[in-house]
């Protein structure tokens, strides 16, 4: 199973991309839909919201009056956190139940509007961002949702910046054009990257490094893109947790003889047994273990421990996990 984070600014076309992914066979988990589900009439979630905010947030039919609730929490960080303390655990529990029910070979796409704003991008081995220029997004909101231009721009300004979303993106889907063009981009993403990535991850098989002349994400003039390296470091740090004494970028690694190079990360832990455990857990970051002669060759004399390499065919990375002697 491969889990993918999908996001994009308001009006960028994220919902269109999600629909196409579902048509292709992805299990799409819509965070907004789950948020509505856990606060439906008769749910414990709605009861908890009413207990916290009062009956004034209910509509005459007993359902949640979302505009009324929005007026209560808008601009009040404390009240917003109180709402999130109710809804976030419920949404997370429901999401995990849907993921647990998915087939073992599923590509699960978490459709999350505020993925970047939440600071949780490292929870997914791959983040896809649907991107479009601000003026295009504003025009869409005005045309399709009847919003005033000022309101559309205010809504966009309240979200992450384009630069922040692009820094979090492993894949940037350009949606400056029409819907057929976006669907074509999504089709290519599905067949050329997501399906092979899931297959490799499930099999514990690393993707081959790019051959000479193959295109990879990094610019040959700047071989290890800093944003790409930071995404890798964040994922490895999350997987290793407190077991890691340090997680550092040790430099670029040649990509199969190509002019491009790939970031290489060294994780220092107390002993080889911990290194093995961490290497297993790196599957959550899209990395799989190598064993035997292949691991010895790829480790390049880095010492005891285990080696993990990327299962993603379009952006394999190398992570060396090395056991070191305890110092205490």
Long-range contacts (C-beta under 8 A, 24 or more apart in sequence): 1-99, 1-102, 1-103, 1-104, 1-105, 1-106, 1-107, 1-108, 1-198, 1-201, 1-202, 2-106, 2-107, 2-108, 2-125, 2-126, 2-194, 2-197, 2-198, 2-201, 2-202, 3-99, 3-108, 3-110, 3-124, 3-125, 4-107, 4-108, 4-109, 4-110, 4-124, 4-125, 4-126, 4-127, 4-128, 4-194, 5-110, 5-112, 5-115, 5-120, 5-121, 5-123, 5-124, 5-126, 5-127, 5-128, 6-109, 6-110, 6-111, 6-112, 6-115, 6-127, 6-128, 6-129, 6-130, 7-111, 7-112, 7-113, 7-114, 7-115, 7-116, 7-127, 7-128, 7-129, 7-130, 7-165, 7-168, 8-113, 8-129, 8-130, 8-131, 8-132, 8-165, 8-173, 8-175, 9-131, 9-132, 9-134, 9-137, 9-156, 9-159, 9-160, 9-162, 9-165, 10-113, 10-137, 10-141, 10-152, 10-155, 10-156, 10-159, 11-132, 11-136, 11-137, 11-138, 11-140, 11-141, 11-152, 11-156, 12-130, 12-131, 12-132, 12-137, 12-175, 13-130, 13-132, 13-140, 13-173, 13-175, 13-179, 13-182, 14-111, 14-113, 14-130, 15-111, 16-130, 16-175, 16-179, 16-182, 16-183, 17-128, 17-130, 17-173, 17-175, 17-182, 17-186, 18-109, 18-111, 20-182, 20-183, 20-186, 20-187, 21-107, 21-109, 21-186, 21-190, 22-109, 24-186, 24-187, 24-190, 25-107, 25-190, 26-106, 26-107, 26-108, 26-109, 26-190, 26-194, 27-98, 27-99, 27-102, 27-103, 27-106, 27-107, 27-108, 27-109, 28-109, 28-111, 29-95, 29-98, 29-99, 29-108, 29-109, 29-110, 29-111, 30-111, 31-91, 31-95, 31-110, 31-111, 31-112, 31-113, 32-111, 32-113, 34-91, 34-94, 34-95, 35-87, 35-91, 37-94, 38-87, 38-90, 38-91, 38-94, 39-64, 39-87, 44-90, 45-86, 45-87, 45-90, 48-86, 49-83, 49-86, 49-87, 52-82, 52-83, 52-86, 53-79, 53-82, 53-83, 104-202, 105-198, 105-199, 105-202, 106-198, 107-190, 107-194, 107-195, 107-198, 113-159, 114-159, 114-160, 115-168, 116-160, 116-164, 116-165, 116-168, 117-159, 117-160, 121-168, 121-231, 121-234, 122-231, 122-234, 122-235, 122-237, 122-238, 122-285, 123-238, 125-197, 125-201, 125-235, 125-284, 125-285, 125-286, 125-287, 125-312, 126-170, 126-171, 126-193, 126-194, 126-197, 126-286, 126-312, 127-168, 127-169, 127-170, 127-171, 127-231, 128-169, 128-170, 128-171, 128-173, 128-189, 129-165, 129-166, 129-168, 129-169, 129-171, 129-172, 129-173, 130-173, 130-175, 130-182, 131-162, 131-165, 131-166, 131-169, 131-172, 131-173, 131-174, 131-175, 131-176, 132-174, 132-175, 132-176, 133-176, 134-162, 136-176, 166-227, 167-227, 167-230, 168-231, 170-217, 170-228, 170-231, 170-312, 170-315, 192-313, 192-314, 193-312, 193-313, 193-314, 196-313, 197-286, 197-311, 197-312, 197-313, 197-314, 200-288, 200-311, 200-312, 200-313, 201-283, 201-286, 201-288, 201-311, 204-283, 204-288, 204-289, 205-288, 205-311, 206-288, 206-290, 206-309, 206-310, 206-311, 206-316, 207-309, 207-310, 207-311, 207-312, 207-313, 207-316, 208-256, 208-313, 208-316, 209-255, 209-256, 209-262, 209-316, 210-255, 210-256, 210-258, 210-260, 210-316, 211-256, 211-257, 211-258, 212-256, 212-257, 212-258, 212-259, 213-258, 213-259, 214-255, 214-256, 214-258, 214-260, 216-255, 216-258, 216-260, 216-262, 216-314, 216-315, 217-314, 217-315, 218-260, 218-261, 218-262, 220-259, 220-260, 223-252, 223-260, 223-261, 224-249, 224-251, 224-252, 224-261, 224-262, 224-263, 228-263, 228-315, 229-263, 232-263, 232-265, 232-285, 232-317, 232-319, 233-265, 235-284, 235-285, 235-286, 236-265, 236-267, 236-282, 236-285, 236-287, 236-319, 238-284, 238-285, 239-278, 239-281, 239-282, 239-284, 239-285, 240-267, 240-269, 240-278, 240-281, 240-282, 243-269, 243-270, 243-274, 243-277, 243-278, 244-268, 244-269, 244-278, 245-269, 245-270, 245-324, 250-320, 253-318, 255-316, 262-316, 262-317, 262-318, 263-317, 263-318, 264-317, 264-318, 264-319, 264-320, 265-317, 265-318, 265-319, 265-320, 266-302, 266-320, 266-321, 266-322, 267-319, 267-320, 267-321, 267-322, 268-322, 268-324, 269-305, 269-321, 269-322, 269-323, 269-324, 270-323, 270-324, 270-325, 270-326, 271-323, 271-324, 271-325, 271-326, 272-304, 272-305, 272-323, 273-323, 274-323, 275-304, 275-305, 275-306, 275-321, 275-322, 275-323, 276-305, 276-306, 278-306, 278-321, 279-305, 279-306, 279-307, 279-308, 279-321, 282-308, 282-319, 282-321, 285-319, 286-310, 286-311, 286-312, 287-311, 287-317, 287-319
